[in-house]
Every structure is written in structure tokens, then in C-alpha cells.
Amino acid sequence: METTVTSAATVPGAVPASVPAPVPGAVPVPAAVAGAPAPPAGGARRRPPVRAWLQPAVIALVLAVAFIGCYIGLQRDPRPHHVPIAVSGRQLADRMKGALGDGIEVHPAADAASARRALERHEVSAALGEGPGGRLNLELAGAYGPSTTAAVKSLVGAYAEGAGRQVATRDVVPLTRYDARGLAGFYLAFGVTLAGFVLAQNALGLAGLLRLRHRFWLLAAVSAAVGTVAAVLAGPVLGAVPAPVVPLAFTLTLLAAAAAFATKLLGTYLGPVGVPAATLLLLTVGNSTSGAAISADLLPPAAHAVSALLPPGAAVRAITDLSYFHGAHATGPLVTLAAWAVTAALLVGLRTRLRTRLRRTPATA
């Protein structure tokens, strides 16, 4: 008997032996998937890169060291550096310079009234003059905060003890009743800075949902709302910050906007590292050097220089001036806050425009 072998390819409807017959109800598998190599046996997966483990660990350690180093390091041994004191009387001024050295910066005054006016205009930290019987009259501004007043009392007390003289102290610009420790301005600035930071952090995740101009409007509008609510709460409601509500709300709006747009800027340019960088700059270095918990006159020279340039430090100065010194020197801090907000917004917009132009530019050979 002759056996005939017929190829499956020649028989209509036949199924090759190497391909399993289709099962009714099964989902067809695309050819590309069917031909792909099988996953590793035993559920083995690709090992994550070292960066995935290293980056969050390094960021957490850096922030912990920076926070502890700034807050505890700056407070463990505060020393006065060129604390400005108005001194009436040429002889007393010369003696104070010789006795206290770089600890104070003597501002000679014509008389006790002139020295007091300088104190009330936030030009000096204290006013010193001579009274009957060789007594020293020391006038302070409690609004500068406990650290400043304590430092001035210690300096003048050391001089008086060495000279065998008595000191009569008077607070001519006291803190409000509901801010006995002088920390309301610090907590107010910290809270608004934190709100602006969190606002920008959330806005960074909306890039796929909102256009850039809409995100800008969101940051600006919410910053105004945060500033207004914070001013009303800290001022009329709690009575801890006696500044006029409208100027205070404007200051806090600028602070929130500066924090929000600065965080947005760092997140846009640095990517995943941007938010930790903003945390380091604003919430750690900025607040620790703001001059509220520890007076700027008691900070090391480098921290003192940074203090007025960062948004929290500028805001604390403006809040203090508006609350106790009739806004005598609030213009400079307000300009600093506005510069942060506007510059950061412009740089974010510039980067977006450059990206758009690069996408529209045709590729060249």
C-alpha cells in the first residue's frame, strides 16, 4: 500500500501542526506579543537602579542635617554683632565703644530725646543716656524680641558693673499683650511660607491639566487669599499682630507669592530635586535666619547677610515695622518679596517659551 503525505498548507482549512487550533471564546493574541520573549521564569524582575534608592536617602539626610544645623546651631551660642545703640553724650559714647568693642555699634545722639526718636523709628535697638547721680538710663523696644533686649541688657549691664554704676531700664515700644514672647511674626511668616510652598508643590502636578497661564493665575489668586486670611486671623481675630490689616495682607500676599513662584521655579528647572531644594531654601534656611526666633543682630555674619535677602526674613522685618514702627522701613522688605515673586514667575515663563520654540523649530540635517 502506498501512503500519501499531504502538506497542511495544501489543504484548504487545515491547521499546521506547529500552531495550536483556536479555542472558541479565547482572546486573540497580537503577533508582536505572541512572538515576544517570555518573561523570566519564577517571577524575576529587573533590579531597580541605584539612583532610585540613593536619591531619596540623600535628600532626607541633607534636609535633616540642614534643619537641625540651622535651628539648633544658630541658637546654641548667639552673640551680638554690631548691635546699633543710640548713645547721648560724647563721653559716654566713647566709653561704650572702648568697653564693648564690636558687640555694639554706637550711634551718637545729641540728647536723650533724639536717641529715643531713633529707637522709635526702628533705626537702633536701644537708647542709652546718663541720668542724675551717674545713673544710666536704658530705653529698649520689646518689639525687637526677647533675644535682642536680653543681649542689650547684658552688654550695658556688663559695662555698668565694671564702671560701678546703676542702670534703669524702660521699654518704650512694648510687645502687644497677645504676643508676650515676640514670636507671632515668625509663626505668621512661617505659616504663610509653608502655604505658598504647598500650593506650588500641588501646582507642579497640574502641568498636564492646566495651561501655564492658568497655573499662574491659580498661584496668584490663592496667594492673595492666603495673605488676606492670615492677616485677618493674626490681627483682628487673635490680636497677636497689631499691624494695619490692609498693609499686612499685602505683605503676606507677596510672601505667599514669593514662596509659591520660587518653589515653582525650582521644580521646573530642577525636576524631582526642585521641591527638596525649595524646602531647604525657604523652610529651613529662610525661616531659621528670619531674625524672629533669634535676632538678626545675634546671628553669625553670613546668616545675618542672608537673612534680609530671603522671603521669610524680609517678611518678618516688614511685619515688625508695620506692627510697631508705623512702617518706617517696610519698603525694602516689600521690594525684596516682590522681586522674588516677579523674577521667579518670569523665569518659569521664559523656560516654557524656549521649550515651545524648540519644539516648533524644524529639524535640520
Disulfide bonds with the S-S distance in Angstrom:
none
